[in-house]
């Protein structure tokens, strides 16, 4: 039996701000039983677009099985906030969230925040790697059974199962723990876009740093390659660096305006992906192209035994065949409350600190004070 493909698609729709548009696209993608969809995002003023993560939070309750993987930039943002936002998406989607890691490299974006200038790509991707590491630690900082909700004793959590993460890096430090329980997936799926040129011997420092981030932290790589031979070489190298569990999808633009274009896509998928696990489609017209995909391409792939007939499993990790990771702190030392004489952010090196407490009217969470320093 041939190996079944993984398929995903981008819902990028610059200039569209209506929820109905994105709801229609998500339902088309789900009708095609795609693994997940992505949505691009950046801090540039043009093209105008909605916040990707907030848009997908809106789509979570109107979809049942589709994975939701928004772009979230790590530049000019706090890793603590990013981790909570992606974690929240995983909760509201019941385990279908991912994070497409992005960076902001322009002066215009830097000026919008006013805290720092634009930085070289190498530095930005090194920072992104640290952000992914910090987020993963924060997702692990609550053990799976940390919530006990014992009304008899008034205990919301077992404080022995909350842990400081104590991340220290050149760009920021994060003490943790998170203020949000562990995500349903354990860790939401992390994706990184990589170009085959980033793996070439003459690749620039930025491309090398992007590949290093993907190899260390990505569950999924969206691979740009100009042809099948280059794709195979790049995919082979990525697996050597990232491991056999890494899912690699070839990112290809599609414009399914004619029967010939549809046939060409079907041929591409049928003849093998050149060392990849499937395809991430970037439609020229998402509404048109996703409809053709659902009505014509996917049924043809199913006839050939190359694509599933329906969703299996519960989470995005299940659909991608990725194991649910255990918390790295499950047998570690529990977090305890900082002494009253040393509130978060009083260290001499703290230039930016945020402490997250418990909202009024909610049960107390012992040891759930988070400290982030840049």
C-alpha positions as CSV (number, residue, x, y, z in Angstrom):
1,X,0.0,0.0,0.0
2,X,1.5,3.4,-0.9
3,X,2.4,5.8,1.8
4,X,-0.3,8.3,2.4
5,X,0.4,12.0,2.0
6,X,0.1,14.9,4.5
7,X,-1.6,17.9,2.9
8,X,-2.0,21.5,4.3
9,X,-2.7,24.9,2.8
10,X,-2.2,28.6,3.4
11,X,-5.3,30.8,3.9
12,X,-3.4,34.0,3.2
13,X,-5.9,36.7,2.2
14,X,-4.4,40.2,2.3
15,X,-7.0,42.9,2.6
16,X,-9.8,40.6,3.9
17,X,-11.1,41.4,7.3
18,X,-14.4,39.5,7.5
19,X,-14.8,36.5,9.7
20,X,-17.2,34.9,7.1
21,X,-14.4,34.7,4.5
22,X,-12.0,32.8,6.8
23,X,-14.7,30.6,8.1
24,X,-15.5,29.6,4.5
25,X,-11.9,28.8,3.8
26,X,-11.5,26.8,7.0
27,X,-14.6,24.7,6.2
28,X,-13.3,24.1,2.7
29,X,-10.0,22.9,4.0
30,X,-11.8,20.7,6.6
31,X,-14.0,19.2,3.8
32,X,-10.7,18.3,2.0
33,X,-9.5,16.7,5.3
34,X,-6.3,18.7,5.2
35,X,-4.0,18.2,8.2
36,X,-3.8,21.9,8.9
37,X,-3.9,25.4,7.6
38,X,-1.6,28.3,8.1
39,X,-2.0,32.1,8.0
40,X,0.8,34.5,7.4
41,X,1.4,37.5,9.7
42,X,3.9,40.3,10.2
43,X,4.2,43.8,11.6
44,X,4.6,45.4,8.3
45,X,1.7,47.9,7.4
46,X,1.4,46.5,3.9
47,X,-0.3,44.3,2.9
48,X,-3.0,45.0,5.5
49,X,-4.1,41.8,7.3
50,X,-5.7,40.5,10.4
51,X,-3.7,39.1,13.4
52,X,-3.2,35.4,12.4
53,X,-3.4,33.9,15.9
54,X,-6.6,35.9,16.8
55,X,-8.2,34.9,13.5
56,X,-7.5,31.2,14.1
57,X,-8.9,31.5,17.7
58,X,-12.1,32.7,15.9
59,X,-12.0,29.7,13.6
60,X,-11.4,27.1,16.4
61,X,-15.1,26.8,17.5
62,X,-16.4,26.5,13.9
63,X,-14.1,23.7,12.9
64,X,-13.8,20.2,14.5
65,X,-10.7,18.5,13.1
66,X,-8.6,20.9,11.1
67,X,-5.2,21.9,12.5
68,X,-4.7,25.7,13.0
69,X,-1.1,26.9,12.6
70,X,-0.8,30.7,12.6
71,X,2.4,32.7,12.1
72,X,3.6,34.3,15.3
73,X,6.7,36.4,15.1
74,X,9.3,36.1,17.9
75,X,10.8,39.6,17.2
76,X,9.5,42.4,19.4
77,X,7.3,40.0,21.4
78,X,7.8,38.3,24.8
79,X,8.2,34.5,24.7
80,X,6.1,34.2,27.8
81,X,3.1,35.9,26.1
82,X,3.7,33.9,22.9
83,X,3.7,30.6,24.8
84,X,0.4,31.5,26.5
85,X,-1.3,32.6,23.3
86,X,-0.4,29.4,21.4
87,X,-1.3,27.4,24.5
88,X,-4.7,29.1,24.6
89,X,-5.3,28.3,20.9
90,X,-4.5,24.7,21.7
91,X,-7.1,24.7,24.5
92,X,-9.9,26.4,22.6
93,X,-9.3,24.1,19.5
94,X,-9.1,21.0,21.8
95,X,-5.6,20.1,20.7
96,X,-5.3,21.3,17.1
97,X,-2.9,24.2,17.4
98,X,0.5,24.9,16.0
99,X,2.9,27.7,15.7
100,X,4.6,28.8,12.5
101,X,7.6,30.7,13.8
102,X,8.3,34.0,12.1
103,X,10.8,36.9,12.6
104,X,10.6,40.6,11.8
105,X,13.6,42.0,10.0
106,X,12.7,45.5,8.7
107,X,13.4,48.9,10.2
108,X,9.7,49.8,9.7
109,X,8.6,47.0,12.0
110,X,11.3,48.0,14.5
111,X,10.1,51.6,14.5
112,X,6.5,50.4,15.1
113,X,7.6,49.1,18.5
114,X,10.4,51.6,19.2
115,X,12.4,49.4,21.6
116,X,15.2,48.2,19.3
117,X,16.5,48.6,15.8
118,X,16.3,46.0,13.0
119,X,18.8,43.1,13.5
120,X,20.6,40.7,11.1
121,X,18.7,37.6,10.2
122,X,21.2,35.4,12.0
123,X,20.5,37.2,15.3
124,X,16.8,37.1,14.7
125,X,16.7,33.4,14.1
126,X,18.9,32.7,17.1
127,X,16.4,34.7,19.2
128,X,13.6,32.7,17.6
129,X,15.3,29.5,18.7
130,X,15.5,30.8,22.2
131,X,11.8,31.8,22.1
132,X,10.9,28.3,20.9
133,X,12.9,26.7,23.7
134,X,11.5,29.0,26.3
135,X,7.9,28.3,25.1
136,X,8.5,24.6,25.2
137,X,9.7,24.8,28.7
138,X,6.8,26.9,29.8
139,X,4.3,24.4,28.2
140,X,6.1,21.7,30.2
141,X,6.1,23.7,33.5
142,X,2.7,22.4,34.5
143,X,2.6,18.6,34.7
144,X,-0.4,17.0,33.0
145,X,-2.1,16.3,36.4
146,X,-1.2,19.5,38.1
147,X,-4.8,20.7,38.3
148,X,-6.6,18.9,41.1
149,X,-9.6,21.3,41.7
150,X,-10.1,20.0,45.2
151,X,-13.1,22.0,46.5
152,X,-12.9,20.2,49.9
153,X,-9.4,21.6,50.6
154,X,-9.7,24.7,48.4
155,X,-6.7,23.6,46.4
156,X,-6.7,24.4,42.6
157,X,-3.3,22.9,41.8
158,X,-0.8,20.5,43.2
159,X,2.1,22.9,43.7
160,X,4.6,20.0,43.6
161,X,3.7,19.7,39.9
162,X,4.4,23.3,38.9
163,X,8.0,24.0,37.9
164,X,10.3,27.0,37.3
165,X,11.8,26.8,33.8
166,X,14.8,29.0,34.6
167,X,15.7,29.7,31.0
168,X,18.7,32.0,30.5
169,X,19.8,33.2,27.1
170,X,21.5,36.2,25.4
171,X,18.2,37.7,24.4
172,X,16.0,37.2,27.5
173,X,15.5,35.1,30.6
174,X,12.3,33.4,31.7
175,X,11.8,32.0,35.1
176,X,8.2,30.7,34.8
177,X,6.2,28.7,35.5
178,X,3.3,29.3,33.0
179,X,0.0,30.7,34.2
180,X,-1.8,28.3,31.9
181,X,-2.2,24.5,32.3
182,X,-0.2,22.2,30.1
183,X,-1.6,22.2,26.5
184,X,-3.8,19.3,25.4
185,X,-1.0,18.2,23.0
186,X,1.6,18.6,25.6
187,X,3.4,20.9,23.2
188,X,1.6,22.5,20.2
189,X,3.2,21.6,16.9
190,X,6.0,24.0,15.9
191,X,6.6,24.7,12.2
192,X,9.4,26.5,10.4
193,X,9.7,27.5,6.7
194,X,13.1,26.6,5.2
195,X,14.4,27.2,1.7
196,X,16.6,24.6,0.1
197,X,19.1,27.4,-0.5
198,X,19.4,27.7,3.3
199,X,21.0,24.3,3.3
200,X,23.5,24.9,0.5
201,X,27.3,25.1,1.3
202,X,27.3,28.8,0.4
203,X,24.2,29.6,2.5
204,X,24.2,32.9,4.3
205,X,24.4,33.2,8.1
206,X,20.7,34.0,8.3
207,X,19.8,30.9,6.4
208,X,22.0,28.7,8.5
209,X,20.5,30.0,11.7
210,X,17.0,29.4,10.3
211,X,18.0,25.8,9.5
212,X,19.5,25.4,13.0
213,X,16.2,26.6,14.6
214,X,14.2,24.2,12.5
215,X,16.5,21.2,13.2
216,X,16.4,21.8,16.9
217,X,12.8,22.9,17.5
218,X,10.5,22.1,14.5
219,X,8.0,19.3,14.3
220,X,7.2,20.3,10.8
221,X,9.3,22.0,8.1
222,X,7.6,23.8,5.1
223,X,10.3,23.4,2.4
224,X,10.8,25.7,-0.5
225,X,12.7,24.0,-3.4
226,X,12.8,24.8,-7.1
227,X,12.6,21.2,-8.3
228,X,12.2,17.6,-7.2
229,X,15.9,16.8,-7.2
230,X,16.8,19.8,-5.0
231,X,13.8,19.0,-2.8
232,X,15.1,15.5,-2.2
233,X,18.6,16.7,-1.4
234,X,17.3,19.3,1.0
235,X,14.8,16.9,2.7
236,X,17.6,14.3,3.2
237,X,19.8,16.9,4.9
238,X,17.0,18.1,7.1
239,X,16.3,14.6,8.3
240,X,19.9,14.1,9.1
241,X,19.8,17.3,11.2
242,X,16.3,17.1,12.7
243,X,15.7,13.4,13.0
244,X,13.3,10.9,11.3
245,X,10.3,12.2,13.2
246,X,10.5,15.5,11.5
247,X,7.6,16.0,9.0
248,X,8.7,17.8,5.8
249,X,6.1,19.3,3.5
250,X,7.1,20.8,0.1
251,X,5.6,24.3,-0.1
252,X,4.2,24.9,-3.6
253,X,2.1,27.6,-5.1
254,X,-1.1,26.6,-6.9
255,X,-3.6,28.3,-9.2
256,X,-6.2,25.7,-10.1
257,X,-7.9,27.7,-12.8
258,X,-8.0,25.0,-15.4
259,X,-8.3,21.2,-15.7
260,X,-4.6,21.1,-16.8
261,X,-3.5,22.9,-13.7
262,X,-5.5,20.5,-11.5
263,X,-4.0,17.5,-13.4
264,X,-0.5,18.9,-13.0
265,X,-1.0,19.1,-9.2
266,X,-2.4,15.6,-9.1
267,X,0.6,14.3,-11.1
268,X,3.0,16.1,-8.7
269,X,1.4,14.5,-5.7
270,X,1.0,11.1,-7.3
271,X,4.6,10.7,-8.6
272,X,6.1,11.3,-5.2
273,X,7.2,14.3,-3.3
274,X,11.0,13.9,-3.6
275,X,11.8,12.8,0.0
276,X,9.0,14.8,1.6
277,X,5.9,13.7,3.6
278,X,3.5,15.7,1.6
279,X,2.7,19.2,0.4
280,X,1.8,22.6,1.8
281,X,-0.2,24.4,-0.9
282,X,-0.1,28.2,-1.3
283,X,-3.3,29.0,-3.3
284,X,-3.4,32.1,-5.5
285,X,-7.1,32.3,-4.8
286,X,-7.8,30.3,-1.6
287,X,-11.6,30.1,-2.0
288,X,-11.4,28.8,-5.6
289,X,-8.4,26.6,-5.2
290,X,-9.5,25.0,-1.9
291,X,-12.8,24.1,-3.5
292,X,-11.1,22.4,-6.5
293,X,-8.8,20.6,-4.0
294,X,-11.7,19.3,-2.0
295,X,-13.9,18.4,-5.0
296,X,-11.3,17.0,-7.4
297,X,-7.7,16.6,-6.2
298,X,-8.4,14.9,-2.9
299,X,-10.9,12.4,-4.2
300,X,-8.5,11.4,-6.9
301,X,-5.7,11.0,-4.4
302,X,-8.0,8.8,-2.3
303,X,-8.8,6.6,-5.3
304,X,-5.0,6.0,-5.6
305,X,-4.7,5.2,-1.9
306,X,-2.5,8.3,-1.3
307,X,-4.8,10.2,1.0
308,X,-7.0,9.3,4.0
309,X,-10.8,9.1,3.6
310,X,-11.4,10.9,6.9
311,X,-9.8,12.3,10.0
312,X,-8.4,9.9,12.5
313,X,-7.1,10.7,16.0
314,X,-8.0,13.7,18.1
315,X,-5.2,16.2,17.9
316,X,-3.0,17.7,15.3
317,X,-0.1,15.6,16.6
318,X,-2.2,12.5,16.1
319,X,-2.9,13.5,12.5
320,X,0.8,14.1,11.8
321,X,1.9,10.9,13.5
322,X,3.8,12.8,16.2
323,X,4.1,11.5,19.7
324,X,2.8,13.5,22.6
325,X,5.9,14.6,24.5
326,X,6.1,14.1,28.3
327,X,6.9,17.1,30.4
328,X,10.6,17.4,31.0
329,X,9.9,18.5,34.6
330,X,7.7,15.6,35.6
331,X,10.3,14.2,38.0
332,X,12.0,17.5,38.8
333,X,11.9,20.0,41.6
334,X,8.7,21.9,42.2
335,X,8.4,25.6,42.0
336,X,7.9,27.5,45.2
337,X,6.8,31.0,45.9
338,X,9.6,33.6,45.7
339,X,10.3,35.1,49.1
340,X,8.3,38.3,49.9
341,X,11.5,40.2,50.1
342,X,12.4,39.4,46.5
343,X,9.5,40.2,44.2
344,X,9.8,39.3,40.5
345,X,11.9,41.7,38.6
346,X,14.1,43.0,41.4
347,X,17.3,41.5,40.0
348,X,20.0,44.0,38.9
349,X,19.9,42.7,35.3
350,X,16.2,43.1,34.9
351,X,15.5,45.6,32.2
352,X,12.0,44.4,31.4
353,X,10.0,42.2,33.6
354,X,6.4,41.0,33.6
355,X,4.8,39.1,36.4
356,X,1.6,37.3,35.7
357,X,-0.7,36.7,38.7
358,X,-4.2,35.2,39.1
359,X,-7.2,37.1,37.9
360,X,-9.6,38.3,40.5
361,X,-12.3,35.9,41.3
362,X,-10.5,32.7,40.1
363,X,-9.0,30.0,42.3
364,X,-5.6,30.6,43.7
365,X,-2.7,29.0,41.8
366,X,0.2,28.4,44.2
367,X,3.6,29.0,42.7
368,X,2.2,30.3,39.4
369,X,4.0,33.6,39.3
370,X,5.9,34.0,36.1
371,X,9.0,36.2,35.6
372,X,10.3,37.3,32.2
373,X,13.4,39.5,31.8
374,X,14.9,41.0,28.7
